[in-house]
Amino acid sequence: MSVFAEAFSKASGVGSWPGTAARQAAEVVVGELADALAHIVELPARGVGADMLGRAGGLLIDVAIDTVPRGYRIAARPGAVTRRAISLLDEDMDALEEAWEVAGLRGGQRVVKVQAPGPVTLAAGLELANGHRAITDPGAVRDLAASLAEGVAAHRAALARRLDTPVVVQFDEPSLPAALGGRLSGVTALSPVAALDEAVAGALLDTCVSVVGDGVVVHSCAARLPWDLLQRSTIGAVSLDAATLRAADLDGIAAFVESGRTVVLGVVPGTAPERRPSAEEVATAVVAVTDRLGFARSALRDRIGITPACGLADATPEWARTAIGLARKAAEAFAEDPDSI
């Protein structure tokens, strides 16, 4: 098994984190997940340029973004928003490198994860100059995907050099099911957004993988994931919110796992519940899903990863730390002896 594939079968966070202090957040994530799959933190509470789409402003090559009342728009030239996104991303990389150094992890084989919006979600979320979603323009979609892939590849390589450790990539695709299902809203009721062809979506993901390289996971907290598309793609793992799963999803998960790839189950609540679950209860929630796939538990120990249900931006700092700690303990239990859970 490659170091990338092994990394996906451990615990991790989805990416977003509460608060605005990058160094403090990085210290917690590295401290809790250094032996699992630590990740660079995203702190959307910092505002423009720090949320999922704004983060793209610091990654895209030769494409700039600006703000508009509804969110972000592709801009003719870099401005304050692009510069802010780049600055915040640099701050987050500095924070992770510092925490990595303090923990004495430089030069090891512990894998780190970076996150970016996926090509479909990026095109669905950014506006063109005319106010329409970029996803309505096939040329803009291709250009955005190419720019994103090149930028994420450079970001991955830069962080790998700074930490002297392997890096995997997570593409966040919360808008993928809606884009495929024709459920994206248009500027007006008279300008609907047509459903994205599944073959086009698959080609966009594969383009990103071909440029970024091995070790790519697609994450989505949305329901109705397109398992046929994901199965045909070249991605190495799928990360999802287990609460969204329907009976129809189980066949897709089973086929994906049977192809030798990994499914990462989001089973830890994203905000503090009334009663804190134990690691054993989290592990039990995992096997409640895996036992329905038709495989022996021992056959899945290196094919199942564990995360919080979705991002932790809305959690308290205390719960965010607890959530990734619970994911780590549950993943360790599942990997060590899943039959005992």
Summary of the structure (lengths in Angstrom):
residues: 341
radius of gyration: 19.0
end to end distance: 24.5
largest distance: 58.1
contacts: 1251
relative contact order: 0.15
helix: 48%
strand: 16%
